[in-house]
Amino acid sequence: MTNLDRPTGSSMSRAGLRFWSAVFAFAVFMVDVLTPLEGAVAVLYVVAILLAARTNRRNDIIVAATGCIVLTISAYLSSHGLQTIASPALRALVSLAAIGITTLLVLQNHAAHSALVQSERRYRRMFDASRIGVVEEDWSGLRAALDSLQTEGADLRDHLARHPDFVRDARRLTRITDVNPALRKMAGASDSAAFIANVDKLLGENDRSFLDALAAFAQGERFHEGETELVRLDGRKVPVLFTITFPPEPDGDHNVLVFVVDITERKQAQDALLAAQAELAHAARVATLGELSASIAHEVNQPLAAIVTSGEAGLRWLRRDVPDLKEVATTIGHVVAQGRRASEIVTRIRTFLKKVPPQQDMLQIDEVIEEATALVARELAKDDVALIVEAPHDLPPVRGDRIQLQQVLVNLLVNAGQAMSGQPGSRTITLRAGTVDRETLWITVQDSGPGIHPDDLPRLFDPFFTTKGGGMGMGLAICRTTVEAHGGRLSVASTPGSGATFHLTLPYSQEHASP
Ligand code: ADP
């Protein structure tokens, strides 16, 4: 039962009020009938109606009013019969009018009161059942303290920030009047009294958030929103979002409402997101490192193999009965050249992964083709692979990084050779170059190997895709990225059983384009 719902302003029960209302009405009736007051006393029936009205029940009011009218008329009839006696009749009429007017006023008041009861009940239901924490506070004492505050012309906020003692004391001037169950639960308090007794502990050292609220209150704002931490009675900290509503005057300060929402889950989600982002950034760095080492390992493999081949050849020349020092010198020269090349490749890959644009030299593609084929010539010859090159010498120049483009062709040639190794019959690679149009050059590397399985085609250029036992799956990924960084394209076509053809395009340097 809410305050408004109780019989107004008394500790008497409804039944008691009804009883005394009836007793009073009967007493008035008896006095009216038995004394010579001739109806004047009937005006006192209004007291019986007012008593009935205190039950806050419309029906009680109507019953009491009807009863009083009946008693007034009965008393009049029993004393005077039906003969009209001017003065007592008039008094009876005045009494009836008084009863009527009082009843109307009381009924009207009852309607306004009922609306208030409804509203209070609705508010109570929300207060008690809400999952949002709500605390009712009285800030009128705080208003008085603020009014007597001397800021000496300084901005209020600055003044408050410079006087933490005032802010701390001000917090104690806010008086909690009620705490709803949701907030009690959030704070780990068994009842409102426990909450109120421990409020300093609950709010911890959050003077900062209170300072902001205080400034908003002093500046006459209607709402204030903020974030803070509630220290539960068991010591656990709960991050919360709160909104304070400052209702308008006259009695707004007595009725300050603070709504509190637990945002632990939101905070956890935010933290998880930040952690995931950090993880991702770390993973990306690790992946880049992985890619870097895989690329270096892949690319230096070929010059290393060439160094070993040349070294072995050199040893053979040296171990002859009569060592051929000229041949030894040549092979050592190869070893040195391949060693330099390996270190250049490493440098290029590192700059490449740093996203530094490739070197922009003016290159004659037939030269690049020649250099690349020379690099793999021994390896191919060892595997009995015939290499046919059909590239005109008068192709326009392209802009790019010589070593990187050499590596693309070396990779395609080595792959072609490996695809055919162990295959009976002829093993041929044909490298062709030509012009698509004035802007674009094409190069194809075609082999007579087993070709590529259609299922593998979509993944062929993915990093780490390989079908070879000791393969790394980096070659084609590096080739495609390199070609694209040069503004070109790399694709493959293959009919299983009749070899594979890699097709690449590169833009011609436009500085040398004929008008
Ligand atoms: P890896 O050579 O380490 O496997 P690549 O990226 O260079 O890595 O090649 C990926 C895969 O593409 C190879 O494992 C092979 O299956 C296929 N492939 C590449 N070139 C050819 C080719 N000329 N003929 C058939 N398959 C090829």
Residues whose N, C-alpha, C, O or C-beta is under 5 A from the ligand:
A	BS01	ADP	N415 A416 A419 G451 I452 L460 F465 T466 T467 K468 G471 M472 G473 M474 G475 L476 A477 A500
